[in-house]
Amino acid sequence: MRRSVLVLAIAIAVDARADLENQVYTSKPDQLQIVVPRGWRATDQPTYPGILLSMMRDDPEAHIVLTAEPFTRKAYCSWPIACRTSHDAPPVKLACALSKQLAGFHMRVGTTQAGPRENEANGLPTVWFEYDDGHHFFRQAVALTEDRIVTLLLSTSSAGDRSSYVRAFEQALRTLKPLEQEEPEPAPAATPPDGGVPADGGLPDAGTPTTTPGTFSSAPAPKIHPVGSCA
């Protein structure tokens, strides 16, 4: 958790695995998409782990950073028990855990607020909160997918600058959504080189496989859902 907070506060970079075209950023590995606000520059420099996209403005200077990191049982169980056992929605529990961690770094942390309705309509509910240490001022939105912790972070050097960029931050946040899952194409049925018909014209031998070598695969290992018992 400490590593996550430090990364969000100081790292500015871009994930080279993704695609930025016409101000629309798409990360297929993380199944996320967001639109860069008008007037903001999006970088395409080498990545720091977890940082997907960085957007910048000058005069006054500000950064908006999109991050994604694995949502695992270990990450979930690192949240304070009071956050994990509350009756709140998962994004609120995550915000609770981050807020408590930030308070440990002597940050002044505000209350958690619901994110835009557009996020919920797109299947990625968000919440946000603000915090500062008197020198750096942040607004942070968080969301959870089945296997990702997603964050959108605005950072400025004054409370006034943060307020002046709230509209751009909200514009970007409203466009944040998961990619639609593509239906995999069915694999063609495999047959022996001779079409499966014996040379004598009879029926294929029931004990002889009719698939070509290499077409068999074991079932994928069951995925462990991040939310669960931490005993």
C-alpha positions in Angstrom: 0.0 0.0 0.0 2.8 2.4 0.9 4.4 1.8 -2.5 1.1 2.5 -4.3 0.7 5.9 -2.5 4.2 7.0 -3.2 3.9 6.0 -6.9 0.7 8.0 -7.2 2.2 11.0 -5.7 5.5 11.2 -7.6 5.6 9.1 -10.7 4.8 10.7 -14.1 5.2 8.4 -17.1 3.3 6.4 -19.8 2.7 2.7 -20.5 4.2 1.9 -23.9 1.9 -1.1 -24.3 -1.1 1.0 -24.9 -2.3 3.3 -27.7 -3.0 7.0 -27.8 -4.8 8.2 -30.9 -6.8 11.4 -31.5 -6.7 12.2 -27.7 -8.3 8.8 -27.0 -6.1 6.6 -24.8 -6.7 2.8 -24.9 -4.9 0.2 -22.8 -5.8 -3.3 -24.0 -3.8 -5.1 -21.4 -5.7 -3.2 -18.7 -9.0 -3.1 -20.6 -9.4 0.7 -20.0 -10.1 3.7 -22.1 -10.0 7.5 -21.4 -10.2 10.7 -23.4 -7.5 13.3 -22.8 -9.1 16.7 -22.0 -8.7 19.5 -24.6 -5.6 21.5 -24.1 -3.7 18.8 -22.1 -0.6 17.2 -23.4 -0.4 13.4 -23.1 3.1 11.9 -23.0 4.4 8.7 -24.5 7.6 8.2 -22.5 8.7 4.8 -21.1 6.7 3.6 -18.2 7.1 3.2 -14.5 5.2 0.1 -13.4 1.5 0.8 -13.0 1.5 4.2 -14.6 -0.5 4.1 -17.8 -0.9 7.7 -18.9 0.3 11.2 -17.9 -1.4 14.4 -19.0 0.1 17.9 -18.4 -0.8 21.5 -18.4 1.3 24.7 -17.9 0.5 28.0 -16.3 -0.4 26.9 -13.7 1.4 23.6 -13.8 -0.7 20.5 -13.2 -0.6 16.7 -13.9 -3.3 14.1 -14.3 -2.1 10.5 -14.1 -4.0 7.3 -14.9 -2.7 4.2 -13.1 -3.7 0.6 -12.9 -2.2 -2.1 -10.7 -3.2 -5.7 -10.0 -6.1 -6.2 -7.6 -5.2 -9.3 -5.7 -6.2 -11.0 -2.5 -2.9 -9.8 -1.0 -3.8 -6.2 -1.9 -7.3 -6.5 -0.6 -6.1 -8.0 2.7 -3.7 -5.1 3.2 -6.6 -2.7 3.6 -7.4 -1.9 7.3 -10.0 -4.3 8.7 -12.4 -1.4 9.4 -12.4 -0.6 5.7 -12.7 -4.2 4.5 -15.6 -5.0 6.8 -17.7 -1.9 6.2 -21.0 -2.2 4.3 -19.8 0.3 1.7 -19.3 -0.4 -2.0 -15.8 -1.8 -3.0 -14.6 1.6 -4.4 -15.5 3.3 -1.1 -13.6 0.6 0.8 -10.6 1.2 -1.4 -10.8 5.0 -0.8 -11.1 4.3 2.9 -7.9 2.3 2.9 -6.0 4.9 0.8 -7.2 7.7 3.0 -5.9 6.0 6.2 -2.6 5.4 4.5 -2.3 9.0 3.3 -3.1 10.2 6.8 -0.1 8.3 8.0 2.0 10.5 5.7 0.6 13.6 7.5 -1.7 14.4 4.6 -5.0 16.3 5.2 -7.6 14.1 3.7 -11.1 15.2 2.7 -14.3 13.2 2.6 -15.1 10.6 -0.1 -17.5 11.7 -2.8 -19.4 9.7 -5.4 -17.9 9.8 -8.9 -19.8 10.7 -12.2 -22.9 8.8 -13.1 -21.3 8.1 -16.5 -18.7 5.8 -14.8 -21.4 3.7 -13.1 -23.4 3.5 -16.4 -20.3 2.2 -18.1 -19.8 -0.5 -15.4 -16.9 1.2 -13.6 -18.2 3.1 -10.6 -15.8 5.6 -9.1 -15.4 7.7 -6.0 -13.0 10.6 -5.3 -11.4 12.6 -2.5 -8.9 15.4 -2.0 -5.8 15.6 0.1 -2.7 17.8 0.6 0.3 18.3 2.7 0.3 22.1 2.5 2.7 22.0 -0.5 1.2 19.5 -2.9 -2.6 19.3 -3.6 -4.3 16.3 -5.0 -7.7 15.1 -6.2 -7.9 11.3 -6.6 -10.6 9.1 -8.1 -10.5 5.3 -7.7 -12.3 2.3 -9.2 -12.0 -1.4 -9.2 -12.3 -4.0 -11.9 -12.2 -7.7 -11.4 -8.4 -7.6 -11.5 -7.3 -4.0 -11.5 -7.1 -1.1 -9.0 -7.6 2.0 -11.2 -6.7 5.5 -10.2 -7.0 9.0 -11.8 -4.9 11.5 -9.9 -4.8 15.3 -10.3 -1.7 17.0 -8.7 -1.0 20.7 -8.4 1.1 23.0 -6.2 -1.7 25.0 -4.7 -5.3 24.6 -3.6 -6.4 27.3 -6.1 -4.7 25.6 -9.0 -6.4 22.3 -8.0 -9.8 24.1 -8.1 -9.1 25.6 -11.4 -8.4 22.2 -13.0 -11.4 20.4 -11.4 -13.4 20.7 -14.6 -10.8 19.1 -16.7 -10.3 16.3 -14.2 -14.0 15.6 -14.2 -14.2 15.7 -18.0 -11.5 13.0 -18.1 -13.0 11.0 -15.3 -16.4 10.9 -17.1 -14.8 9.3 -20.1 -13.0 6.6 -18.1 -14.5 3.2 -19.0 -13.7 -0.5 -19.4 -13.2 -1.8 -22.9 -15.9 -4.0 -24.3 -14.9 -7.6 -24.2 -14.4 -9.0 -27.7 -16.1 -12.4 -28.3 -13.4 -14.9 -29.2 -13.8 -16.5 -32.6 -14.6 -20.3 -32.4 -11.7 -22.5 -33.3 -12.2 -24.6 -36.5 -12.7 -28.3 -35.9 -9.4 -30.2 -36.4 -9.3 -33.2 -38.6 -6.6 -35.7 -39.6 -4.6 -34.9 -42.8 -6.7 -37.6 -44.7 -10.0 -36.0 -43.6 -10.7 -38.6 -41.0 -11.6 -41.3 -43.5 -9.6 -44.5 -43.4 -8.0 -45.7 -46.7 -10.4 -48.7 -46.8 -13.4 -46.4 -46.6 -14.6 -47.6 -43.2 -15.3 -45.7 -40.1 -12.5 -44.0 -38.1 -11.0 -46.1 -35.3 -12.7 -45.0 -32.1 -9.5 -45.3 -30.2 -7.6 -42.9 -32.6 -7.7 -39.2 -31.9 -9.1 -37.1 -34.7 -7.4 -33.9 -33.8 -4.0 -32.8 -35.0 -1.1 -32.7 -32.5 -0.9 -29.6 -30.3 -4.7 -28.9 -30.3 -5.2 -30.2 -26.7 -4.9 -27.8 -23.8 -5.5 -28.0 -20.1 -8.3 -26.0 -18.5 -7.1 -22.7 -17.1 -6.5 -22.5 -13.4 -9.4 -21.1 -11.4 -9.0 -17.4 -10.7 -8.9 -16.4 -7.0 -11.3 -13.4 -6.5 -9.5 -10.6 -4.6 -12.4 -10.1 -2.2 -12.6 -12.9 0.3 -11.5 -14.1 3.7 -8.1 -12.8 4.9 -7.7 -15.4 7.7 
